[in-house]
Amino acid sequence: MVFVVTTALMISYIVLTVILYRQSVTIVEKEIQQEADYICRAIEISGTGYLHQIDEVQENTRITWVDANGDVLYDSAQDQHTLENHRNRPEIMQALKEGSGQDIHKSDAVGKDMYYYARKLSDGTVLRVSKTMDSAGRAALQLLPVMLVLAVVMILAAWLLSVRQVRKLISPINQLDLEHPLEQELYPELKPLLERIESSNREKEAAEAMRKEFSANVSHELKTPLTSISGYAEIMKDGLVRPEDMKNFSERIYNEASRLITLVEDIIKLSRLDEERVELEKEDIDLWELVREVAARLAPQAAKSRIHVEVTGETVYYQGIRQILDEMIYNIVENAIKYNNPDGKVCIWVGSTDQGKKIIVTDNGIGIPKEQQERIFERFYRIDKSHSKERGGTGLGLSIVKHGAILHGAQVHVDSEPGKGTKMELVF
């Protein structure tokens, strides 16, 4: 408001100065032309001797009479003999040529800005009448005190009105219930903000519910192997295990401990991906070669389940974090092996398409029901809960895939049908 008022006042000041100056010029122009006409008529009637008979000339008016050659014959302000030739003065030149002429410039004799009006007489001489006048700068200075007072009053008023208006605008916002923003009536302009607050609240509630569910799931997943380890260890401590069963009990404890370590490692990985605390640098990676390495590592597991793994495609380079990409591909291929049928098949294709660089993993396993396909990326979510322990895994594999894809700006697509298998695509 203060800026707008100040700008408006500055523009007004400049415009008023120009208007006042132009009005001053117009008034002086009319006055001097009337006076020149009066003197010219008097000269025509009484002769040039009239000039020498003028007893009083207004203090700010000067009369000069020059001949056709520009020599000064009479001047009311100075001795004509001391004045230079006026032939080249703009108003004199214009009068000699057109009958009358005018100009505004600073007088060397008087030392002030003057308005000059010249009229050619019937004998070929020129009568010039001039008046002192205020310059544009002087007009601006005369107007300045009024404008300064006006500026102070208006800026103060603008500031007070702004403060009052802002308080009035901010008051309902300060009283806003952030927990239920849409239940209050505020300005329509604030509706997008209130909707964003409401959306943020829902997201926080969903995140809080997810955290609680995650904590409960983690507690349950950790408790199961720990209970088993504790139970087997207690039986062994009490000497209730026969020597020939010791190896079996030790193996069970080892398997449960391994499962526990894998679970903790997956939780740590997921936590780092959630918080984007992955400090590894991106590099150019041959996805074809990476897929072959993953398939080779999973070959023993595939052979144990009598699953045939086939890798096809072409060399494709992508700039990413090798460790994260490795884990993403590993988890997808491992799931394709785990949730397959004996003598099943897993096909992995790598290549470039119109949609981007792709890794496609296809299996002919148990498949995923349509209603569960959106939930498979949730933490600890398992499709086949009855056989989940037998198949192994922590239930976090596809969550790691999802967060790894987000980290790389990639997309994950799932196409599956129960009993016919699953196709999972990573699009980079």
Helices and strands as residue ranges (DSSP letters): H 2-46, H 49-53, E 61-66, E 72-75, G 80-82, H 90-98, E 100-106, E 113-120, E 126-132, H 136-174, G 181-183, G 188-190, H 191-237, G 243-245, H 246-274, E 283-286, H 287-297, H 299-304, E 308-313, E 317-320, H 322-338, E 345-353, E 356-363, G 370-372, G 385-387, H 388-391, H 397-408, E 411-417, E 421-427
